Amino acid sequence: MEPLSLSEVVDELLARTQKTMRVSMRRLAGYIGRHPFLPEGELRVMLERILLRVLLPTMRKRYAEYGRAIQQQLAAWRASVQMAQSETDLAAEIGYWHSRSMMQVLQQVAARAAPYVAREILRGISRGDDLATTMQAISQYLQGIAEYQLERIVRTETTRYYNYAIVYETAAYPEVAGYRYDVVQDDRTSDTCRALIGKVVRRDQLQYVPPLHPNCRTQLVPLLAEDLRESRHVEPQDFSSGALLYGALPAFLKERLALGASVSPVAEFWQLWHAHEDSIRKLCFSLVSGDQARGEDLCSETLMRAYERYYQYDPSRSTFAGWIYRIARSILINDANRQRHEVHVAQFERAEWQD
């Protein structure tokens, strides 16, 4: 089986996200310029909000399309070697695990950027620089996040998504005996990946899943037992210390490989939803003062948004019912704000027409 191209997804994602990120970072720089003594914690929250609410949904949508393409490719491969077909919703299930990984990556970016911006402001004040000079340096740094760091994130996370999807899906295939490290060979190939060219690993010995470093392009190719016999196997010394940081096999894939199955996050969501469905309906109707039509609409929209954002749910920080309440309340607040805006626009248009 030949791996799907990563470059097409990377290029498309960069085209979708870079312009939006540039605008968001310019707005943030403008806000900091008006509030130069913004607390570091508040600045970090604002950066996280931009990354998680602007960048992550766009990436999730494109990766879901990619996940369906990966599943179709695997289905064709299974048919060619006469294996039974899988019924996994790969895009939904790997999307959950990969999104949780991306949340951590983006939160780390915000956590590194916020102290830097705060230090630059204090450094500018101590040197006696005017605000415009200080803000120019901060603006350039924030634009760097929208350009260079974003490109690195997209390239690295696209590789991660592909390999997580391949291992997650093929771990349920008993015929798959191992994987080959398919390394892109050119002048940009890292020493870490160069050591893996042409090498394979048994599924029960898989410890490192690309990306093995930032901008890694190495992909895993599933192999049958006969494909492993004549191949060179990886050795522990083939992996650099950086591979442990970037490519250590996550717990959910370890479980999947060991058992051939795992708790599906999709099934887990529906179990929680059905267990709380009566109380959720009562909550939605109480929020709209018992209005039947609005209550049904709010319940349906809450369900769709909760399903889409289930990767954000953290049971250590909130109960499922509490998390759902915040989603439903947010929907109502956004609807009210939108209606107020529409009223203002209508009033302005009528006044302009009358004049």
C-alpha positions in Angstrom: 0.0 0.0 0.0 1.4 3.4 -1.0 0.9 6.2 1.5 -1.3 9.2 0.6 0.4 12.5 -0.1 0.9 14.9 2.8 1.9 17.9 0.8 -1.5 18.5 -0.8 -3.1 18.7 2.6 -0.4 20.9 4.1 -0.6 23.4 1.2 -4.3 23.6 1.4 -4.4 24.0 5.1 -1.8 26.8 5.0 -3.8 28.5 2.3 -6.9 28.3 4.5 -5.3 29.4 7.8 -2.5 31.8 7.2 -4.5 34.8 6.1 -7.0 34.4 9.0 -4.1 34.0 11.5 -2.3 37.1 10.2 -5.5 39.1 10.7 -6.1 37.7 14.2 -2.5 38.4 15.2 -2.7 42.0 13.9 -5.8 42.5 15.9 -4.2 41.1 19.0 -1.2 43.3 18.5 -3.5 46.3 18.2 -5.3 45.3 21.4 -2.0 45.0 23.3 -1.0 48.4 22.0 -4.1 49.9 23.6 -3.6 47.9 26.8 0.2 47.5 27.2 0.0 46.4 30.8 -2.2 43.4 30.0 -1.5 40.6 32.6 0.5 37.7 31.3 -2.2 35.2 32.2 -4.9 37.2 30.3 -2.6 37.5 27.3 -2.1 33.7 27.3 -5.8 33.1 27.4 -6.3 35.4 24.5 -3.7 33.6 22.5 -5.2 30.3 23.3 -8.6 31.6 22.3 -7.3 32.6 18.9 -5.5 29.3 18.3 -8.3 27.0 19.6 -11.2 28.9 18.1 -9.8 30.2 14.9 -7.1 27.7 13.9 -8.2 24.4 15.3 -11.7 24.2 13.8 -10.3 24.9 10.3 -7.7 22.2 10.8 -10.2 19.7 12.1 -12.5 20.1 9.1 -9.7 19.5 6.6 -8.3 16.6 8.6 -11.8 15.0 8.7 -11.8 15.0 4.9 -8.3 13.5 4.9 -9.4 10.8 7.4 -12.1 9.7 5.0 -9.6 9.5 2.2 -7.3 7.4 4.3 -10.2 5.1 5.2 -11.1 4.7 1.5 -7.5 3.9 0.7 -7.3 1.3 3.4 -10.6 -0.2 2.3 -9.2 -0.6 -1.3 -6.0 -2.2 0.1 -8.0 -4.6 2.3 -10.1 -5.6 -0.7 -7.0 -6.2 -2.8 -5.6 -8.7 -0.3 -9.0 -10.2 0.5 -9.4 -9.0 4.1 -12.8 -8.2 5.7 -13.8 -4.6 5.6 -13.9 -2.4 8.7 -16.9 -0.4 10.0 -14.9 2.1 12.0 -15.8 5.8 11.6 -12.1 6.6 11.3 -12.5 10.4 10.7 -14.6 10.8 13.8 -12.5 8.6 16.1 -9.0 9.6 15.2 -10.3 13.2 15.0 -11.1 13.1 18.7 -7.6 11.8 19.7 -5.7 14.0 17.3 -7.6 17.1 18.3 -6.7 16.5 21.9 -3.1 16.3 20.9 -3.4 19.5 18.9 -5.0 21.3 21.8 -1.9 20.6 23.9 0.4 21.8 21.1 -1.5 25.1 20.6 -1.7 25.7 24.4 2.1 25.2 24.5 2.5 27.9 21.8 0.4 30.3 23.8 2.2 29.5 27.0 5.6 30.3 25.3 4.4 33.4 23.5 2.7 35.2 26.4 5.8 35.5 28.7 7.8 36.7 25.7 5.4 39.5 24.9 5.2 40.5 28.5 9.0 40.6 28.8 9.3 42.7 25.6 6.9 45.3 27.0 8.8 45.5 30.3 12.2 45.6 28.4 10.9 48.4 26.2 9.8 50.4 29.2 13.1 49.9 31.0 15.0 51.1 27.9 12.8 54.1 27.6 11.6 53.1 24.1 8.3 54.6 22.9 5.3 52.4 22.7 5.3 52.4 18.9 8.9 50.9 18.8 8.0 48.2 21.4 4.8 47.3 19.6 6.6 47.0 16.3 8.8 44.2 17.7 5.8 42.5 19.4 3.8 42.7 16.2 6.6 41.1 14.2 6.8 38.3 16.7 3.1 37.6 16.6 3.2 37.7 12.8 6.0 35.1 13.1 3.5 32.8 14.8 1.1 33.3 11.9 3.8 32.5 9.4 6.7 30.3 10.5 5.3 28.6 13.6 1.9 28.0 11.9 3.7 26.3 8.9 5.7 24.1 11.3 2.5 23.1 13.2 0.6 22.3 10.1 3.3 20.2 8.6 4.0 18.3 11.8 0.4 17.7 12.7 -0.6 16.5 9.2 2.1 13.8 9.6 0.8 13.0 13.0 -2.8 12.7 11.9 -1.9 10.4 9.0 0.2 8.0 11.1 -2.3 8.0 14.0 -5.0 7.2 11.6 -3.0 4.4 10.0 -2.1 2.7 13.2 -5.5 3.2 14.8 -7.3 1.6 11.9 -4.9 -1.2 11.1 -4.5 -2.2 14.8 -8.0 -3.8 14.3 -6.7 -5.9 11.4 -5.2 -9.2 12.7 -3.5 -9.7 9.3 -1.3 -6.6 9.7 1.9 -7.8 11.3 4.0 -4.6 11.3 4.8 -1.3 9.6 7.5 0.2 7.3 8.9 3.6 7.9 8.4 5.3 4.5 11.0 8.1 4.5 11.0 11.0 2.0 14.6 11.1 0.7 15.8 14.5 -0.4 18.1 17.3 0.8 15.7 18.1 3.6 15.7 14.5 5.1 16.8 14.7 8.7 19.4 12.3 10.2 16.7 11.0 12.5 14.6 9.8 9.6 17.5 8.8 7.3 18.4 6.1 9.8 15.0 4.5 9.2 15.1 4.2 5.4 13.9 0.8 4.3 13.4 -0.4 7.9 10.3 -2.1 9.4 8.9 -2.7 12.9 6.6 -5.5 14.2 3.3 -4.2 15.5 4.0 -5.5 19.0 7.3 -3.7 19.0 6.1 -0.3 17.7 7.2 2.4 20.1 7.7 5.5 17.9 5.1 6.9 15.5 6.1 9.9 13.2 6.4 12.8 13.5 9.8 12.1 15.0 10.8 15.8 14.9 9.3 19.1 13.7 8.3 19.1 10.0 8.7 15.4 9.8 7.4 13.8 6.6 7.9 10.1 7.4 4.8 7.9 7.1 4.0 4.4 8.3 2.9 1.7 5.8 1.1 -1.4 7.1 2.6 -4.7 6.2 1.5 -8.3 6.1 3.5 -11.1 7.7 5.3 -12.1 4.5 6.4 -8.5 3.9 8.3 -8.5 7.2 10.4 -11.6 6.7 12.9 -10.1 4.1 13.1 -6.6 5.6 15.5 -4.9 7.9 14.1 -4.3 11.4 14.6 -1.1 13.4 16.9 -1.2 16.4 16.5 1.1 19.5 19.7 3.0 18.6 18.0 4.0 15.3 16.0 6.6 17.1 17.3 9.9 18.4 16.5 11.3 21.8 14.2 13.8 20.0 12.0 10.9 18.7 11.0 10.2 22.3 9.7 13.7 22.7 7.8 13.9 19.4 7.0 10.3 18.4 6.4 8.3 21.6 3.5 5.9 21.0 0.4 7.5 22.8 -1.5 5.5 25.3 -4.7 5.2 23.2 -2.7 3.6 20.4 -0.9 1.2 22.8 -4.3 0.0 24.0 -5.6 -0.3 20.5 -2.5 -2.3 19.4 -2.6 -4.6 22.4 -6.4 -5.4 22.3 -7.1 -4.9 18.6 -9.9 -2.6 19.8 -10.5 0.2 22.3 -13.2 2.3 23.8 -14.5 4.4 20.9 -14.8 8.1 21.8 -17.8 8.3 19.5 -19.6 5.5 21.4 -18.5 7.1 24.7 -20.1 10.4 23.8 -23.4 8.7 22.9 -23.4 6.8 26.1 -23.0 10.0 28.1 -25.5 11.9 26.0 -28.2 9.2 26.4 -27.5 8.9 30.1 -28.1 12.6 30.6 -30.6 13.2 27.8 -33.7 13.8 30.0 -31.9 16.3 32.2 -30.4 18.0 29.1 -33.8 18.5 27.6 -35.2 19.9 30.8 -32.2 22.3 31.0 -32.7 23.5 27.4 -36.4 24.1 27.9 -35.7 26.0 31.2 -33.2 28.2 29.5 -35.9 29.4 27.0 -38.7 29.6 29.6 -40.5 26.5 28.4 -40.9 27.7 24.7 -41.5 24.4 22.9 -40.0 25.3 19.5 -37.0 27.2 20.9 -36.4 24.4 23.4 -36.3 21.8 20.6 -34.0 23.9 18.5 -31.6 24.6 21.4 -31.5 20.9 22.3 -30.7 19.9 18.7 -28.0 22.6 18.3 -26.5 21.7 21.7 -26.2 18.1 20.7 -24.5 19.0 17.4 -22.0 21.3 19.0 -21.3 18.9 21.9 -20.6 16.1 19.5 -18.3 18.3 17.4 -16.4 19.5 20.4 -16.4 16.4 22.5 -12.6 16.4 22.3 -12.7 19.5 24.5 -14.5 17.8 27.4 -12.3 17.1 30.4 -14.0 15.1 33.1 -11.4 16.1 35.6 -12.6 19.7 35.3 -16.3 19.4 34.9 -19.2 17.0 34.9 -20.7 16.2 31.5 -24.0 18.0 32.5 -22.0 21.1 33.6 -20.1 21.1 30.3 -23.4 20.8 28.3 -24.9 23.6 30.3 -22.1 26.0 29.3 -22.5 25.0 25.6 -26.3 25.6 25.7 -25.9 28.9 27.5 -23.2 30.0 25.0 -25.5 29.2 22.1 -28.2 31.4 23.6 -25.9 34.3 24.3 -24.5 34.2 20.7 -28.1 34.1 19.3 -29.1 37.1 21.4 -26.0 39.1 20.3 -26.7 38.2 16.7 -30.4 39.3 17.0 -29.3 42.6 18.5 -26.9 43.2 15.7 -29.6 42.4 13.1 -32.0 44.9 14.8 -29.3 47.6 14.7 -28.6 47.0 11.0 -32.3 47.0 10.2 -32.8 50.3 12.1 -29.8 51.9 10.4 -31.1 50.8 6.9 -34.5 52.2 7.6 -33.1 55.5 8.8 -30.8 55.8 5.8 -33.8 55.1 3.5 -36.0 57.7 5.2 -33.2 60.3 4.9 
